Amino acid sequence: MKQDLLTFANWTPEAMADLLELAVTIKQSPASYSQVLAGKSIVALFEKPSLRTRVSFDIGINKLGGHMVYLDSQAGKLAGREDSVDMAANLSCWADAIVARVFSHSTLEQFSKAANIPVINALCDKYHPCQGLADYLTMYEQFGQTKGLTMAYVGDGNNVTHSLLIVGALLGCNQVVITPEGHEPDAEIVAHATTLAAKTGASITVSNSVDAAKGVNVIYADTWLSMGDDTPLATIKDKFMPYQVNDALMTLTGATHVMHCQPAHRDLEITSALIDGDKSLLMPQAENRMHGQNAILTHLLGAK
């Protein structure tokens, strides 16, 4: 029976820990996994522009011995041409998996129902599971563990926040989410993550005050406006500037490292000094997108 990866919300702590370990192993011993996808073709269907996701999947699939077919839904004039269910069913006739970067999570759910091959969420409005795995792989490499550490996400509660909450809870990493009022993460996802955290001993805190981040190990920033959100920056800048990740916030909290999923808007949600400084984990995060995704592909498509 085929398995999709639309979110890690239905995973167990044990399965999540095993996947993280697999990502570490693949990164350390890539030659041992160079034929995992031999003879397999993966279709990457993108409704949104991408740098890290597209390139890391394309090169990563190649490193596993597979072949990626890239479909730009917008530039290729595929958007609106036929129903999502028909598109997914047709792709299933030829491909071995579908990687989809879409606007709506419902599109992924339609793909999942129509396709008899694995569907992987490369980003949607609710989740970004591939990013979440890469981020905790980066923390694991930096600190030698994830359990018992504390990550503070500062900014707009969004798809990245949701996946950080879920994956962090499964791995036993304490979570602090700090947002301006009215920009909190989805309450149902927070509740579910809290349930998962109870299994691993992790704690979850949601606050509107940056003081809640005191004592954390890592501060995580993301863009204030998600891709596709046409809200003028000027209308929210004053609201978000007190939440900028900068040297003062690092000093206040005592955090030793800073993370950002990129693209980063320098000197808005995070300062250039931090991006380029010795506390930055941004480039290891970017590199680990490929290794985390290769672990997902190996888990879903590799020989059991």
C-alpha positions, 0 to 999 in steps of 0.5 A, a space after each residue: 500500500 502506497 504511503 504519502 507524506 502530506 504532513 508528519 502529524 500522523 507519525 509516531 515519535 519512533 518513526 520520526 526519530 528513525 527518519 531523522 537517523 536515516 537522513 543523518 546516515 544518507 548524508 554521511 554515506 551517500 554512496 550507499 544510497 546512490 541506487 535507491 531510486 534507480 529506474 524511477 522517475 519523480 514528477 515535481 509539480 510546482 504552482 509556486 516559484 522555488 529555489 531551494 525546493 526545486 534544486 534540492 529535490 532535482 539534485 537529490 533525486 539524481 544522487 539517489 539514481 533517479 530522474 526528476 521531471 519538473 512541471 511548472 503549473 503556471 508557466 506550462 499553462 497547466 493551471 486550470 487546464 484540467 482537474 487536479 484528480 485527473 492530473 494526478 491519475 495521469 501522472 500515476 500512469 508513468 511516474 513513481 511519485 509526485 512531489 508537489 509545491 502548491 497553494 492549497 493543502 486541499 490540492 495535495 489531498 486530491 492528489 493523494 486520493 487520485 494517485 496510486 503513487 506516493 505524494 510528497 508535500 513540498 510546501 502548501 498553505 498549512 505545512 512544510 514538512 520537508 523544511 521541518 525535517 531539514 531544520 531538525 537535522 541541522 539542530 541535531 548536527 549542531 547540538 548532537 541531539 534534539 530532545 530537551 533543546 528549545 527552539 523559539 519561532 519568532 514572526 508570523 504563525 504559518 506553514 513552517 511554524 506548523 511543521 516545526 511544531 509537529 516535528 519538534 514535538 515528535 522529536 522531544 524539542 521544546 517549542 516556543 512560538 512568538 507572534 504579534 497578536 492576530 498572527 498566531 499559528 492554527 489553534 488546532 495544529 497547536 493542540 495536536 502538537 501539544 498532544 504529540 509533545 506529551 508523548 516525548 516530554 516536550 513543552 509548547 508555548 505560544 505567546 505574543 511576548 519576546 520575553 517568552 524566548 528567554 533561555 532558548 537554544 535557537 531562534 527561528 525567523 521566517 518572512 512576515 508575508 508568505 508567498 502569495 500574500 499580497 498584503 502591502 509590507 507597509 501595513 504590517 511593518 510597524 506591527 512586526 518590527 518589534 519581533 525582528 530577530 537581531 543581536 538585541 533579541 539574541 542577547 535577551 534570550 541567550 540563544 546561541 544560534 539563529 535559523 531561517 528557512 529562506 528566502 530571507 528579507 535582510 534587515 526586516 525579519 532578520 538582520 544581515 549581521 545575523 544572517 552572515 555571522 557565526 551564529 547563523 545556521 541558514 546555509 546548513 539548513 539549506 544544504 540539509 533540505 536535500 538530505 532530509 528529502 532524500 531520506 523521505 524519498 528513500 523511506 517511501 520508495 526505497 526497498 524495504 
